[in-house]
Amino acid sequence: MAENQAQAGWGAEMNAEEHIGTYDAFIKGSKWGIVGLVVLLVLMATFLL
């Protein structure tokens, strides 16, 4: 039901499942990229300062 409401303004040419899958992959990659950068910064602060 929520997907139908979210897709109400989308054009017929858009593939909603592919769009949502791509968005989820982007969020997951961003999250793990940020976690990796935080770990790197903590390690740099520990060993270089």
C-alpha positions as CSV (number, residue, x, y, z in Angstrom):
1,M,0.0,0.0,0.0
2,A,2.8,2.5,0.9
3,E,4.6,1.7,-2.4
4,N,1.5,2.6,-4.4
5,Q,1.3,5.9,-2.7
6,A,5.0,6.6,-3.2
7,Q,4.7,5.8,-6.9
8,A,1.6,7.9,-7.6
9,G,3.6,10.8,-9.1
10,W,6.1,8.6,-11.1
11,G,6.0,8.3,-14.8
12,A,5.2,5.0,-16.5
13,E,8.7,4.7,-17.8
14,M,10.2,4.4,-14.2
15,N,10.8,0.9,-12.8
16,A,10.0,1.4,-9.1
17,E,11.7,-1.9,-7.9
18,E,14.9,-1.0,-9.7
19,H,14.8,2.5,-8.4
20,I,14.2,1.4,-4.8
21,G,17.0,-1.3,-5.1
22,T,19.5,1.3,-6.4
23,Y,18.6,3.7,-3.6
24,D,19.0,1.0,-0.9
25,A,22.4,0.1,-2.4
26,F,23.5,3.7,-2.4
27,I,22.4,4.2,1.3
28,K,24.2,1.0,2.3
29,G,27.4,2.0,0.4
30,S,27.3,5.5,1.9
31,K,26.8,4.1,5.4
32,W,29.8,1.7,5.2
33,G,31.9,4.3,3.5
34,I,31.4,6.7,6.4
35,V,32.1,3.9,8.9
36,G,35.3,3.1,7.1
37,L,36.4,6.7,7.2
38,V,35.7,7.0,10.9
39,V,37.7,3.9,11.6
40,L,40.6,5.3,9.5
41,L,40.5,8.6,11.3
42,V,40.5,7.0,14.7
43,L,43.4,4.8,13.7
44,M,45.3,7.8,12.3
45,A,44.7,9.7,15.5
46,T,45.9,6.8,17.6
47,F,49.1,6.0,15.8
48,L,50.1,9.4,14.4
49,L,49.5,11.7,17.3
